[in-house]
């Protein structure tokens, strides 16, 4: 077989460890997974009801245009249906965008550390990859601009950023967008958008009107609690959407995902409630870090990156033996940190108790 050479350098995405695997390995009855930034409160009751009530046949393909979801989202976001593209999770949108714009004569720019899939897809497409280190956890937008060359086709901006939880203030983002050449697509990944509380956060949908080379990506996997159903969306100028559409697989968003996501959009009180509980949860983590003098990045997301000043893998393994699955910071580019998803009040208390035991034993 003559595989693309670059495929041989890649490993598949490493998801957070599964609950079943850890239960078995450590002979534990109860496992709490705080590794993949899922919503600990599940999803909207209305989304569940939409799934239970649905009558459509499993033998029929999904609506390839996702008409109902598209129209629901368009009216919620106050955009045109032509300004939307739907994905099988935002992962799928990252793949579609890469497929449409990257090749061996193209270059692409991203921060590091950031979400792994920008690089992963760029490697598959054979593009030249320019990774610009974060500065104090934040995108170095000036350095990203300096990295632009003749071949640059995409700049990836993750705000709030995974794994740091940091965001780009409005004035910095606008200043950056003003300077990006208009033929380069800027992908603003806002997977954690709904959790943001910062006053100087921008209205990204409005920015897509001002900057016709900007696409905003969001997902139903985080605050909407529908990660299992794989639905994400992109918002951009209709010309961008039109250019991307042929690179999208015909039935990429499944029927159940379309139904549940449309119902979830209509239940914004669930989103609001989760956002409030998430803030309260983050406060639990902040107090803990302050008590134990641990560094962390203030987060605009539903996770927190804590520097435990010791090998992140070691902390990860210890917490696992106590029934908590978190993410070691090591593979995420922060070797002495762990990334923990904010859970329910009790889950947060539990993982922080286990972490304090670890620190005491150290
Ligand atoms: N972007 C970021 C920044 C993420 O953290 C994630 C999920 N880990 C995704 C995109 C992908 O999310 P999904 O495919 O579930 O929509």
Boltz pocket constraint, residues with backbone or C-beta under 6 A from the ligand:
constraints:
  - pocket:
      binder: B
      contacts: [[A, 36], [A, 37], [A, 88], [A, 89], [A, 90], [A, 91], [A, 92], [A, 115], [A, 158], [A, 160], [A, 161], [A, 162], [A, 189], [A, 191], [A, 218], [A, 219], [A, 220], [A, 221], [A, 227], [A, 230], [A, 231], [A, 232]]
      max_distance: 6.0
